[in-house]
């Protein structure tokens, strides 16, 4: 049986090209939105019963080294989420820790397969609720309709404007004129290169998140400290008692 050299060459190209997923740096699979205008074509799902997007909620949890860890909310899967439980409990405490509550609040995140017009690569677009609302609003507008349609869809312009440290996307919108996404060969290649965006919505382990919530809960820390002091006091009393018995 002869080796399919075309298939081998394709595999070599995939492994050699970071944008195609051969790189160990997973961030290369994502669109890096720079200040200014980024033109994309949002791609449809490979199967009709799938959505063109995957939705999750992200908790930004502070770590002991001063950084922040992104954790997927379990409630997206209809499961109990210890981070959400901590979020609500922080507001109920008489001495609220509002800063921590705001930081760990679950925020909507949406993933989509797109073609970067500048490079022609299939990437993952990760956006928050503001940009996603603009995309959905355009698709509900009869002047646009299904902007992911490969034949009569619309490119989407993301316009990022920095105001202080915060990005604004108010001017983002589809191109007014519909167009084919690409040639038949290009669109076939893009659809074969779709990333598995649905697998990005991770179901976190309940017990692990429970430990994380416990570790960042300031009220639990105070309670643990009080218990530790009480235990230390009891230990010291036990030591004194044993010394008295031995004397």
C-alpha positions as CSV (number, residue, x, y, z in Angstrom):
1,X,0.0,0.0,0.0
2,X,1.5,3.4,-1.0
3,X,1.7,6.2,1.5
4,X,-0.5,9.2,0.9
5,X,2.1,11.9,0.6
6,X,-0.5,14.6,0.3
7,X,-1.9,13.6,3.7
8,X,1.6,13.5,5.2
9,X,2.4,17.0,3.8
10,X,-0.9,18.3,5.2
11,X,0.0,16.9,8.6
12,X,3.4,18.4,8.4
13,X,1.9,21.8,7.6
14,X,-0.5,21.5,10.5
15,X,2.2,20.6,13.0
16,X,4.5,23.4,11.6
17,X,2.0,26.1,11.5
18,X,1.1,27.5,15.0
19,X,-2.1,29.0,13.8
20,X,-3.5,25.6,12.8
21,X,-3.2,24.2,16.2
22,X,0.2,22.5,16.1
23,X,1.7,24.9,18.6
24,X,1.8,24.1,22.3
25,X,0.8,27.8,22.9
26,X,-2.9,27.5,22.9
27,X,-3.4,31.2,23.0
28,X,-2.3,31.3,19.3
29,X,-5.7,29.8,18.5
30,X,-7.5,33.0,19.7
31,X,-8.0,36.3,18.0
32,X,-5.9,39.0,19.7
33,X,-8.1,42.1,19.5
34,X,-5.8,45.1,19.1
35,X,-6.9,48.8,19.4
36,X,-8.5,49.9,16.1
37,X,-10.4,47.8,13.6
38,X,-10.3,44.0,13.2
39,X,-12.4,42.5,10.4
40,X,-13.7,39.0,10.8
41,X,-16.1,36.5,9.2
42,X,-18.0,34.6,11.8
43,X,-18.4,31.0,10.6
44,X,-21.5,28.8,11.0
45,X,-21.4,25.6,12.9
46,X,-20.4,22.4,11.1
47,X,-23.8,20.8,12.0
48,X,-27.2,22.4,11.8
49,X,-28.2,21.3,15.3
50,X,-25.3,23.2,16.9
51,X,-25.0,26.9,17.8
52,X,-22.4,29.0,16.1
53,X,-21.2,30.0,19.6
54,X,-20.4,28.3,22.9
55,X,-21.4,30.2,26.1
56,X,-19.8,30.0,29.5
57,X,-19.4,32.2,32.6
58,X,-16.0,33.0,34.0
59,X,-15.1,33.6,37.6
60,X,-11.9,35.6,38.0
61,X,-10.4,34.3,41.2
62,X,-7.4,35.9,43.0
63,X,-4.5,33.5,43.7
64,X,-1.9,33.5,46.5
65,X,0.8,34.9,44.2
66,X,-1.2,38.0,43.3
67,X,-2.4,36.8,40.0
68,X,-5.9,35.9,38.8
69,X,-7.2,32.5,37.7
70,X,-10.1,32.1,35.3
71,X,-12.6,29.4,36.5
72,X,-15.6,28.3,34.5
73,X,-18.9,28.5,36.4
74,X,-20.6,25.2,37.0
75,X,-24.0,26.7,36.8
76,X,-23.7,26.8,33.0
77,X,-24.0,23.0,33.2
78,X,-26.9,23.2,35.6
79,X,-24.7,22.3,38.6
80,X,-24.0,23.8,42.0
81,X,-21.1,26.3,41.9
82,X,-19.2,27.0,45.1
83,X,-17.8,30.2,43.7
84,X,-21.3,31.5,43.0
85,X,-22.3,30.5,46.5
86,X,-19.4,32.5,47.9
87,X,-20.3,35.5,45.7
88,X,-23.8,35.6,47.1
89,X,-22.7,35.0,50.7
90,X,-20.2,37.9,50.5
91,X,-23.1,40.3,49.9
92,X,-25.1,38.8,52.9
93,X,-22.3,39.4,55.4
94,X,-22.8,42.4,57.7
95,X,-19.3,43.6,56.7
96,X,-19.5,43.0,53.0
97,X,-16.3,42.4,51.0
98,X,-17.6,44.2,47.9
99,X,-14.3,44.3,46.0
100,X,-13.9,40.5,46.2
101,X,-17.6,40.0,45.3
102,X,-17.3,42.1,42.2
103,X,-14.1,40.4,41.2
104,X,-15.3,36.8,41.4
105,X,-18.8,37.5,39.9
106,X,-19.5,35.2,37.0
107,X,-19.3,37.0,33.7
108,X,-20.7,35.8,30.4
109,X,-18.2,34.7,27.8
110,X,-18.8,33.5,24.3
111,X,-16.6,31.6,21.9
112,X,-17.0,31.6,18.1
113,X,-15.1,30.3,15.1
114,X,-14.1,33.2,12.8
115,X,-11.8,33.9,9.9
116,X,-9.3,36.7,10.4
117,X,-9.5,38.7,7.2
118,X,-6.0,39.9,7.6
119,X,-4.4,36.5,7.8
120,X,-7.1,34.2,6.4
121,X,-6.7,31.9,9.5
122,X,-9.5,30.2,11.4
123,X,-9.3,31.5,15.0
124,X,-11.5,31.5,18.1
125,X,-13.1,34.8,18.9
126,X,-13.7,35.2,22.7
127,X,-16.0,38.1,23.6
128,X,-18.0,39.4,26.5
129,X,-21.7,40.2,26.6
130,X,-21.4,43.7,25.0
131,X,-19.9,42.5,21.8
132,X,-22.0,39.4,21.7
133,X,-25.2,41.5,22.0
134,X,-24.1,43.5,19.0
135,X,-23.6,40.3,16.9
136,X,-27.0,38.9,18.0
137,X,-28.7,42.2,17.4
138,X,-27.3,42.3,13.8
139,X,-28.6,38.8,13.2
140,X,-32.1,39.8,14.4
141,X,-32.0,42.8,12.1
142,X,-33.8,42.0,8.7
143,X,-31.2,44.2,7.0
144,X,-28.6,41.6,7.9
145,X,-30.1,38.3,8.9
146,X,-27.7,35.3,9.3
147,X,-24.3,37.0,9.1
148,X,-22.6,33.6,9.3
149,X,-24.1,32.5,6.0
150,X,-21.2,31.5,3.7
151,X,-23.0,32.7,0.6
152,X,-24.9,35.8,1.7
153,X,-23.5,36.7,5.1
154,X,-21.6,39.7,6.3
155,X,-18.1,40.4,7.5
156,X,-18.0,41.9,11.0
157,X,-15.9,44.9,12.0
158,X,-14.8,45.0,15.6
159,X,-13.7,48.5,16.5
160,X,-11.8,48.7,19.8
161,X,-11.4,52.1,21.4
162,X,-9.5,52.4,24.7
163,X,-11.0,54.8,27.2
164,X,-8.4,54.8,30.1
165,X,-7.8,51.1,30.9
166,X,-11.2,50.0,29.5
167,X,-12.0,49.0,25.9
168,X,-15.1,50.2,24.2
169,X,-16.7,48.5,21.2
170,X,-19.7,50.8,20.6
171,X,-18.8,51.3,16.9
172,X,-18.5,47.6,16.0
173,X,-21.0,46.5,13.3
174,X,-21.3,44.2,10.3
175,X,-20.3,45.5,6.9
176,X,-23.5,46.7,5.2
177,X,-22.9,44.8,2.0
178,X,-23.4,41.0,2.0
179,X,-20.7,38.9,0.4
180,X,-19.5,35.3,0.0
181,X,-17.2,34.3,2.8
182,X,-14.6,33.0,0.3
183,X,-14.2,30.7,-2.7
184,X,-15.6,27.2,-2.5
185,X,-12.1,25.8,-1.8
186,X,-11.4,28.4,0.9
187,X,-14.8,27.9,2.7
188,X,-14.4,24.1,2.6
189,X,-10.9,24.4,4.2
190,X,-12.2,26.7,6.8
191,X,-15.1,24.5,7.8
192,X,-12.7,21.6,8.1
193,X,-10.5,23.7,10.4
194,X,-13.2,24.7,12.9
195,X,-12.0,24.6,16.5
196,X,-14.0,22.6,19.0
197,X,-15.4,25.7,20.8
198,X,-17.9,23.6,22.8
199,X,-15.1,21.7,24.6
200,X,-13.8,25.1,25.9
201,X,-16.8,25.2,28.3
202,X,-15.2,23.2,31.1
203,X,-17.1,21.5,33.9
204,X,-15.0,22.2,36.9
205,X,-14.7,19.7,39.7
206,X,-17.1,20.6,42.6
207,X,-14.7,19.7,45.4
208,X,-11.8,21.6,43.9
209,X,-14.0,24.7,43.5
210,X,-15.2,24.2,47.1
211,X,-11.6,24.3,48.3
212,X,-10.9,27.4,46.1
213,X,-13.9,29.2,47.6
214,X,-12.8,28.3,51.1
215,X,-9.3,29.6,50.5
216,X,-10.4,33.0,49.3
217,X,-13.3,33.5,51.7
218,X,-12.2,36.2,54.1
219,X,-14.8,35.3,56.7
220,X,-13.7,31.6,56.7
221,X,-10.1,32.8,57.2
222,X,-11.1,34.8,60.3
223,X,-13.0,31.7,61.6
224,X,-10.1,29.4,60.9
225,X,-7.8,31.8,62.7
226,X,-10.0,31.9,65.7
227,X,-10.2,28.1,65.7
228,X,-6.4,27.8,65.4
229,X,-5.9,30.2,68.3
230,X,-8.5,28.2,70.4
231,X,-6.7,25.0,69.4
232,X,-3.3,26.4,70.3
233,X,-4.7,27.5,73.7
234,X,-6.1,24.1,74.3
235,X,-2.8,22.5,73.4
236,X,-0.9,24.8,75.7
237,X,-3.3,23.9,78.5
238,X,-2.8,20.2,77.8
239,X,1.0,20.6,77.9
240,X,0.8,22.4,81.3
241,X,-1.5,19.7,82.6
242,X,0.9,16.9,81.5
243,X,3.9,18.8,83.1
244,X,2.0,19.1,86.4
245,X,1.3,15.3,86.3
246,X,5.0,14.6,85.8
247,X,6.2,16.9,88.6
